[in-house]
Amino acid sequence: MALAAATSTVLLGLAAPANSAPPEGPGQGSCKTFDDPQWNGWTDHAELGRTLRSIESSSKGRVAVRQIGTSKQGRELWSARVGTGKRVLMVQSAIHGNERTGTEALIGILRDLGTSNDAATQQLLSSVTLVALPMVNPDGGELNRRMNVVPWDQVVADYPQLAGAPRAWYHGLNGDGIDLPGFDLNRDFNPRLDYVPQPGDLPGQQTGAGFFLSPESRAIRDTYVALRDEFGAVDAVVDLHHMGPCERTTGGPQDGKLISVSLDYPPLGVDDGAAYQAEYPLLDQDKSRRYALAVARGIQSSYGSQSPLAGVGRYFHPDSREYAGQGRSAFALNGSATVLFEVRGQQDDLGQKQHGMLIQSVRTGVESLIGAMASGDVDRLDGGEFFGLPDYGWDTSSD
């Protein structure tokens, strides 16, 4: 069983056997993209609903599926919860509607955790509670675009106090060639989790907090707050994304080869977010780096140093990068470790071989983190070693 194999590898700190072949993937010298990609195999919103109910049924109640909200166009937003452990991991996918490998990876993880009865799985389930939000921007997903779909006048109808205020900076009148307005949902978060939109705060700025103007971001926030109220804390939040298709690693055993997954901790400006520490004393950037490192180590140990699936590194993160309006930043400021996954290639860049390979990398990364949380290994890592992971050309310096 894939989950047990991956997590037991992480728990034991051993490399996968040399004869365990990874799924078929593209040559490491190629970053071919597709103008007319094949869409077979991607799960749409209606299919996701049927799949989650099937998983819930086959798990005999071990996996609990519930609706956590409704998108602006009326589509259900779901969570799927499995496990009874005191350590809580919330994983969200497809906040950008055209970034879906995480959705597929979470479906596979939920299936395995819901039906497997081996000792390794039982140990995970007794140690960790996983809450998966597999598709949090279904309206954007149906259009294959990054943004959701929300006209500004509907925002004002929800919040009459905003009448006459300028539009939020992250609200656009169109996106990805589609003439419909909406938000970049990954900017619509605020570390003040009870924040109510105020006209004087608009339009805001790229480095600042967002305003919870969309029902999708509010549903994610409400799920997080409910878990925090239930457990006292949410240990970690993982956000699954995509990046450009042709980035190559700099340094490490895969120097010059295409990166598969890049990882990041919260982008909160200079000196590890020092400007936020007084107001948000629970911020722990080193904790986020430990959790990201556990993901990287798990992927590397599962596939060996030369496998295309093990091409893992650090995401673009200069000191000046500051996005307080991202969910991972808002939740980190409230004490959670947060980890960004960026898979190489957007949804419409990927052919069948690439999408299968990259789904597997994401799945192994999430499973590795679950295993490291269950064993306590994530608490014993040195977060500073995260900086030893290769980058993809942005961290070079001249003499």
C-alpha positions in Angstrom: 0.0 0.0 0.0 1.5 3.3 -1.2 0.9 5.4 1.9 2.2 2.8 4.4 5.3 2.3 2.2 6.0 6.0 1.9 5.5 6.8 5.6 7.3 3.8 6.9 10.3 4.9 4.7 10.2 8.3 6.4 9.8 6.9 9.9 12.8 4.6 9.5 14.9 7.2 7.6 15.7 4.7 4.9 15.9 5.0 1.2 13.5 3.2 -1.0 14.8 0.0 -2.6 16.8 0.7 -5.8 14.5 -1.6 -7.8 11.3 0.4 -6.9 10.7 2.1 -10.2 8.9 5.5 -10.1 5.9 6.2 -12.3 6.8 6.9 -15.9 7.7 10.5 -16.5 9.3 12.9 -19.0 13.0 12.9 -19.7 14.9 15.2 -17.4 16.1 17.3 -20.4 12.5 18.2 -21.5 10.1 20.7 -20.3 7.6 20.3 -23.2 4.3 22.0 -22.8 1.0 21.4 -24.7 -1.1 24.0 -26.5 -4.0 21.5 -26.6 -3.5 19.3 -23.5 -5.3 16.0 -22.8 -7.8 16.5 -20.0 -8.5 12.9 -19.3 -7.6 12.1 -15.7 -8.3 15.5 -14.1 -11.1 15.5 -11.5 -13.7 18.2 -12.0 -16.0 19.5 -9.3 -18.9 17.1 -9.9 -16.5 14.2 -10.1 -14.9 15.3 -6.8 -18.2 15.3 -5.0 -19.0 11.7 -6.1 -15.5 10.6 -5.3 -15.5 12.0 -1.8 -18.8 10.4 -1.0 -17.5 7.1 -2.4 -14.4 7.3 -0.2 -16.5 8.1 2.8 -18.8 5.1 2.2 -15.9 2.7 1.5 -14.1 3.9 4.7 -17.2 2.9 6.8 -17.1 6.3 8.4 -13.3 6.6 9.0 -13.3 9.5 6.4 -15.8 12.1 7.2 -16.9 14.4 4.4 -18.7 17.7 5.0 -19.6 20.8 3.2 -17.7 23.8 4.6 -19.2 26.5 2.4 -20.4 27.4 -1.1 -18.6 29.2 -3.8 -19.9 32.5 -5.2 -21.4 30.5 -8.2 -23.1 28.0 -5.9 -20.6 25.1 -5.9 -20.0 23.1 -2.8 -16.7 23.5 -0.9 -15.8 20.2 0.9 -13.5 19.0 3.6 -12.6 15.4 4.2 -11.3 14.5 7.7 -9.5 11.3 8.7 -7.6 10.3 11.8 -8.1 10.8 15.5 -4.6 12.1 16.6 -4.0 15.3 18.6 -1.7 16.7 15.9 -3.7 18.5 13.2 -2.7 18.9 9.6 -4.9 20.9 7.2 -4.1 20.6 3.5 -5.7 22.8 0.8 -5.6 22.5 -2.9 -6.6 24.4 -6.0 -7.0 27.8 -4.5 -5.8 28.7 -8.0 -8.4 27.0 -10.1 -5.9 25.8 -12.8 -3.6 24.1 -10.3 -4.9 20.6 -9.6 -2.2 18.0 -9.0 -2.9 18.5 -5.3 -6.5 17.6 -5.7 -5.5 14.2 -7.3 -2.9 13.6 -4.7 -5.3 14.2 -1.8 -7.9 11.8 -3.3 -5.3 9.1 -3.4 -4.2 9.8 0.2 -7.8 9.8 1.5 -8.5 6.5 -0.3 -5.6 4.8 1.3 -6.1 6.2 4.8 -9.8 5.4 4.6 -9.4 1.7 3.8 -6.0 0.4 4.9 -5.7 -1.5 8.1 -1.9 -2.2 8.3 -0.1 -1.2 11.4 1.7 1.8 9.9 -1.6 3.3 8.8 -3.2 2.7 12.1 -0.3 4.4 13.9 -0.7 7.4 11.6 -4.4 7.6 12.2 -4.0 7.5 16.0 -1.4 10.3 15.9 -2.5 12.8 13.3 -5.8 14.3 12.2 -5.8 15.1 8.5 -8.3 17.6 7.2 -8.1 17.9 3.4 -9.7 20.7 1.4 -9.2 19.2 -2.1 -10.8 22.0 -4.3 -11.3 25.4 -2.7 -11.8 27.4 -5.9 -14.2 25.3 -8.0 -15.5 28.2 -10.0 -12.0 29.0 -11.3 -11.4 25.4 -11.8 -14.4 25.1 -14.1 -12.9 27.8 -16.3 -9.4 26.5 -16.0 -8.2 29.8 -14.6 -6.4 31.1 -11.6 -9.1 33.5 -10.2 -12.5 32.8 -8.9 -15.6 34.6 -10.3 -16.9 37.5 -8.2 -18.2 40.8 -9.6 -17.4 43.8 -7.3 -21.0 44.7 -7.0 -21.7 41.4 -5.3 -18.9 42.1 -2.8 -20.6 45.4 -2.0 -23.9 43.6 -1.7 -22.3 41.3 0.9 -20.6 44.2 2.7 -22.7 47.4 2.2 -20.2 49.4 4.2 -17.8 49.1 1.1 -20.1 51.1 -1.1 -18.0 53.8 -2.8 -14.7 52.2 -1.7 -12.1 51.3 -4.3 -11.8 47.7 -5.4 -9.3 45.6 -3.5 -6.0 45.5 -5.3 -6.2 41.8 -5.9 -9.6 41.9 -7.6 -9.4 41.9 -11.4 -12.0 42.6 -14.1 -10.7 39.6 -16.1 -8.2 36.8 -15.9 -6.4 34.2 -18.0 -8.1 35.5 -21.1 -11.6 35.2 -19.7 -13.7 38.3 -19.4 -15.1 37.7 -16.0 -14.2 39.5 -12.7 -12.8 37.8 -9.7 -10.1 37.5 -7.0 -6.8 36.0 -6.6 -8.0 34.0 -3.6 -4.5 33.5 -2.4 -4.4 37.2 -1.4 -7.7 37.3 0.4 -6.5 36.4 4.0 -5.9 38.3 7.1 -4.0 37.2 10.2 -6.7 38.9 12.3 -9.0 35.9 11.7 -12.1 37.8 12.9 -11.4 40.7 10.6 -14.5 42.4 9.0 -13.9 44.4 5.8 -13.6 48.1 6.3 -13.7 50.7 3.5 -10.7 52.6 4.8 -8.5 49.6 4.3 -9.2 49.4 0.6 -7.6 49.0 -1.9 -4.7 47.8 0.2 -1.3 46.8 -1.2 0.5 43.7 -2.3 2.6 43.3 0.8 -0.4 43.8 3.2 -3.2 41.6 4.5 -6.3 40.8 2.6 -9.9 41.3 3.6 -11.9 38.0 3.5 -14.0 39.3 0.6 -14.8 35.9 -1.0 -16.8 33.0 0.5 -14.1 30.6 -0.5 -11.4 32.3 1.7 -13.9 32.7 4.5 -14.7 28.9 4.4 -11.0 28.1 4.6 -10.6 30.5 7.5 -13.6 29.1 9.3 -12.4 25.6 8.9 -9.0 26.6 10.4 -10.7 28.4 13.3 -13.0 25.5 14.1 -10.0 23.1 14.2 -8.1 25.5 16.5 -11.0 25.8 18.8 -11.4 22.0 18.9 -7.8 21.0 19.3 -6.2 24.1 20.8 -3.9 24.5 17.8 -3.5 23.5 14.2 0.0 22.1 13.9 0.5 22.7 10.2 -1.2 24.0 7.1 -0.1 22.9 3.6 -1.0 24.8 0.5 -0.6 22.9 -2.8 0.2 25.0 -6.0 1.9 24.9 -9.4 4.8 27.0 -10.8 6.5 27.5 -14.2 7.3 24.4 -16.3 11.0 24.8 -17.1 12.9 25.6 -13.9 16.1 23.7 -13.3 17.8 23.0 -10.0 21.0 24.8 -9.1 23.4 22.6 -7.1 22.7 19.3 -5.3 22.5 15.8 -6.8 20.1 17.0 -9.6 22.1 20.1 -10.6 20.8 21.3 -14.0 17.8 18.9 -14.1 14.2 20.0 -14.0 12.8 20.6 -10.5 9.7 18.6 -9.6 8.5 20.3 -6.4 9.7 23.5 -4.7 8.9 24.2 -1.1 8.7 27.4 1.0 8.0 28.8 4.4 5.9 32.0 4.9 7.0 35.1 2.9 6.8 37.8 5.6 9.6 40.2 4.7 13.0 40.9 6.1 14.5 39.2 9.2 12.0 36.3 9.1 9.0 38.6 9.6 10.4 40.5 12.5 8.0 43.3 11.9 5.1 41.0 12.8 6.5 39.4 15.9 5.3 41.9 18.5 1.6 41.7 17.3 1.8 38.0 16.5 4.2 36.3 19.0 3.1 32.8 17.9 5.0 33.2 14.6 7.7 30.5 14.3 9.4 30.6 10.9 11.9 27.9 12.0 9.0 25.6 12.7 7.7 26.1 9.1 11.1 25.3 7.8 11.3 22.1 9.8 8.0 21.0 8.3 9.1 21.9 4.8 12.4 20.0 5.3 10.4 16.9 6.5 8.6 17.0 3.1 11.9 17.3 1.2 13.6 14.6 3.1 10.7 12.3 2.7 10.6 12.8 -1.1 14.3 12.3 -1.4 14.5 9.2 0.7 11.5 7.6 -1.1 12.9 7.8 -4.6 16.7 8.2 -4.4 18.8 11.1 -5.4 18.5 10.7 -9.2 14.8 10.0 -9.7 12.9 12.8 -11.5 10.4 12.5 -8.6 13.1 13.5 -6.2 13.9 16.9 -7.8 12.9 18.9 -4.8 14.2 22.3 -3.8 13.4 25.7 -2.3 10.9 28.2 -3.8 11.8 31.8 -4.7 12.2 33.6 -1.4 14.3 36.7 -1.2 14.2 38.6 2.1 12.1 41.3 0.6 9.3 38.9 -0.5 6.2 39.8 1.7 2.7 38.5 1.2 0.8 38.9 4.5 -2.5 38.3 2.6 -1.7 34.7 1.7 -3.4 32.0 3.8 -0.1 30.4 4.6 1.1 33.7 6.1 -2.1 34.4 8.0 -2.1 31.0 9.6 1.6 31.1 10.4 1.1 34.4 12.2 -1.4 32.5 14.3 1.1 29.8 15.3 0.8 27.1 12.7 3.7 25.8 10.6 2.9 26.4 7.0 4.4 24.8 3.9 4.0 25.8 0.3 4.3 23.2 -2.4 4.9 24.5 -6.0 4.7 21.7 -8.6 6.6 22.3 -11.8 4.2 23.2 -14.6 0.7 24.7 -14.7 -2.3 22.3 -15.3 -2.5 23.2 -19.0 1.3 22.6 -19.4 1.0 19.0 -18.4 0.6 15.9 -20.6 -0.5 12.6 -19.1 3.0 11.3 -18.3 4.1 14.5 -16.5 0.9 14.9 -14.6 1.1 11.4 -13.2 4.7 11.8 -12.1 4.1 15.2 -10.4 0.9 14.0 -8.6 3.0 11.2 -7.2 5.7 13.7 -6.0 3.0 15.8 -4.2 1.4 12.8 -2.7 4.7 11.4 -1.4 5.5 14.9 0.1 2.2 15.1 2.0 2.5 11.5 3.2 6.0 12.1 4.3 4.9 15.1 6.4 2.1 13.0 8.0 4.6 10.3 8.9 7.1 12.8 10.3 4.4 14.4 12.4 3.2 11.0 13.7 6.7 9.9 14.6 7.8 13.2 16.1 10.7 13.3 13.6 9.5 16.8 12.4 10.2 18.2 15.8 13.8 17.0 15.8 14.9 18.4 12.5 17.1 21.5 12.2 15.2 24.1 10.4 18.4 25.8 9.2 19.1 22.8 7.0 16.2 23.8 4.8 18.6 26.4 3.3 20.8 23.5 2.2 18.2 22.4 -0.3 19.0 23.5 -3.9 17.2 26.4 -5.5 16.5 27.0 -9.2 18.9 29.8 -10.1 17.6 32.7 -8.0 19.9 32.4 -5.0 23.2 32.7 -6.8 25.6 35.4 -5.8 28.7 37.0 -7.4 32.1 37.4 -5.9 
